[in-house]
């Protein structure tokens, strides 16, 4: 690019000058081809000025504007990086001599590593404070699901209301989290606009949720599964892959009796429960 520009300028100077160009100018121009770009531009400007021509060639290498970011101007924001304090550099640094560790003792030594919560041999804080509460050995943790979620899943065709909806159907459709622990509990959020006839099999249900489902013409059955039985319900393919038979359903322990309607079966019973028709007002009770 610079060589072509120089050749073009030489032609214009030769055409406009009254006297033929001197040999020294030609020699200087040929030598300028091997110079650095900035030096070539300065040499070309000097030749044009000697020929009586003005040339606005700027050789400035000013830095780009502050709004234009380049690789050599990338840096952190002011104050983003704080310089670390150097310890042990004299009393004028406020961290000299003992470097902020004080005199003697375990905390001033190098390589000290007392265990977490160790207080030098005295009774630690976690032992001085009293205990509160207890862990219930018979407690069960259920994954909650509301009627509003079931209603939305049925409208989106993610659940089939024509058959019995078990806990496996709820898990496979994504209505509950995969870690259902001890089962699923049905709650009544969204009961006012729930009008779909569904038949559910869950571990537990609230009284309001059962009432809303039965009012819409459906049914809720609470079934008991232990840990192994619940795994066989939601993932029976795991037993087949391992070459094992499905486990037999377990009975509820004595402390949990009365909390469930039926004992869970493997594979689950998908028969739609028949609903007994309500008694009509025309029927007259027998009199004595």
N, C-alpha and C positions, 0 to 999 in steps of 0.2 A: 504493500500500500504506500509506504513512504517512498520507495524507489519510483513508483509510477507518478506520485505527486511531484517529486523532484525533477523527473524528466519533462513533465508537462510545464513546470515553471521555467525550466531552461529554454524550452522551445519558445515560450511567450517572450522571455527576455531577449532572445536572439532575434525574434521577428521585430520587436519594437526598438531595439537599440540601433543607432545610426552607424556605429562602428562595430566591426565583428568582435565577438567575445574574446577576451584574452585567454591565453593558454593556462595561466595560473588559476583562473576561475574554473575552467574545465577540470583541471587537476584536483582542485580543492573539492569539487562536487563529486568526482569519482571516489575520492578518499572518504567522503562523508557517508557513503553507502555502508561502510564497515563500522560506523560509529553506533553509539547507543541511540535509541529513539529520540530522547530529549536533546542530545547533542546534534543529531541530524536536523531537527527542527530549528535550532538556533543557527546552525550554519546556513540553512536555506533562507532564513529571515535576513541574515547578513548579506547574502548575495543579492536578494531582491532589493534591499535598501541601497546597495551600491549601484544598482541599475536604475534607481530613481522610482521604484515601485513601492507602494505601501502594502504591508502584509500583516493581517491580524492573526498571528499564530501564537496561541497561548501555550506555554510550556509549564503551567502551574500544575502542581500535584496536590491540590488542596484536598483535605479530607472530606468525605461525603457529609451531607447534612445529618443532623442528629436523628431525624425521623426515619432515615433509611438505615436499616439494620444489616450489617454484613458480618461475615464470620470473624473478622478481626476486631469487631466492636461489641461482640456478645459478652455480657458480664451479668453478674447477679445485681439485684437491686441494692441500693445503699442500705447497709445495716442488716442484710440477710445473713451474712457470715460474720460471726463474732470471733474475734481473735482470742484464743485460749490464754488463760493466765499462766505464766511460767512460774513455777514454785522453786524455792531454794536459790533465789538470785539476789540475796542481800536483804537487809532490813527495810530498804527503801521501797521494795516491791509489795510490802504488806504480807507477803507469803515467803519470807526468807527464814533462814536458820532451820526451824523444825517443820517448815512447809505446811503449817496449818494443822499438824497432827498433835501438837502439845508435847509434854515431857513424859517419857517412859510409858509403861503400860502396854497392854496387848494391842491397843488400837494404834500405837505408834510404830509397831514392828511391821516388817515386810512379810508377806505370806500368811497373815492371820486369816483364818477361815472358820469362825464359829458357826454352828448350824443356825438355821433360821429360827428365831424365837428364843435363842439362848440368852440368858440375862446374867451370866457370871456365876451360876449355881443357885441363885435364889429362886423362889417359886415364880415361874413365868406368869405372865398376865392371863394366858389362856387357861391356866389352872386356878387362878385366883377368882375368876368370875364364875358365878353360879350358872348351872345349866337351866335351860328353859325348854319345855315341850318334850316330846318323845317321838320315836319312829314306830308307827303302827305296823306290826308284822302282818296283819290281815288287810292292810290298805291296798286299794286297787286304783290305778291311774288310767283314766279313759281319755280317748281322743274325742273332743266335742264336735258335733255337727248340728247345724240349725235347720229348721224347716225352710227357711229362705234359701239356703244353699241347695237343698233337694229340689225345691220348686224351680229354681233357676236351671239346674242341671237337666231336669225333665223337659223344660222349654227348649233347651239347646240340644235335645236328643242325645244327651250323654248318659242318660239312665232310661231304662225301659220300664214304664209303670205297669205294663200288662202282666208281669210276673212278680215273683217274690224278689225283693232287693235285699241281698245279704251284705255282710261286711266286706266280702271280697269284691262285690260290684262297686261299692263305695270307694274302695281302695284303688281298683283298676281304673275307675273313671276320673280319679284325681280329686274327689270330693273331700278327702281327708289326707293327712300326711302319712307317709309310708310307715312311720314308726308309731303304730297304734298301741303298743305296749299291752295293756290288759283288755282292750276292746274299744268299742265306740259307744258314746252316750248321745242320745237324741235330745236336743234342747228346743225350746218353743219360740225362738226369735223368728218373726215372720208368720206367726200363726193366724193373724187377722186376714191375710190374703192367700192363705193356703186352702185350695179347693180341689186338689188332685187326689184321686183314689189311688193309694199306694199301699203295699203290704211290705212292711219292713221287719228285718230280723237284726236286732242290735243287742249290745250287752246290757245297757241301761237306758232308761228314758225318764224324762220328767213328767209329772202328772199333767201339766198344761200341754205338753207336746202330744202325749197319748190322747188327750181329750180332743185336740184339734184334728188329729189324723182320723180318729173314729167318727168325728162329726162330719168329715168329708166323705165317709164311706169306706175308709181303709182300716188297717189294723197294724198294731205294733206288738211284736213278740220279743221278749227278752230271753236270750239263750246264754247258757254258761259254757265257756271254753277255758281250759287252762292254757298255759304258755305253749305247750306242744300242740294241743288241739287247735289253737288259734293260728299257729304257723301252718298246720295241715289244711286249714280252711282257706287261708289267703294265698298259699303257695304249695299246692299239692304236687306240682311238677318237681319240686326239690326232692321229695321222697322217691319219686319215680326215677330221677336221675341218679340217686344214690343206691337204687336197687332195694329200697325198703318199702314195707307195707305201711298204709296209713294207720296211725295209732287209734286205739279204741277211745271213744269219748269218755271223759272222766266226770265223775259226779262232783258236785259242789261240796266244799268242806262244810262241817256242821255250822260254823259261824256265819256262813254265807247262804245257808238254806233259807228259802222264803224270799230272796231278793230276785230270783229269776223265775220265769214262767215255765220253761222247759229246759231239759238237758240237751246241749248241742250234739248234733249227729254229724258223722263224716262218712260219705259226702253229705252236704246239708240237705234237709228236706225242703224241696221247692214247691210243695203243694200249697196252693192258695187257700187260706183258711176260709171256711164258709161262715158267713155272717148270719146269725139267727135273726129272723124278721121281728120287728118290734111288735109288742102285743097291741091289738086293736082295742078301741074303746067299747066295741060292740060285745066283746067277750065278757060274760058275767061270771064272777067268781062263785063257786058253789057255796051254798049256804047250809048251815047245819040244820 
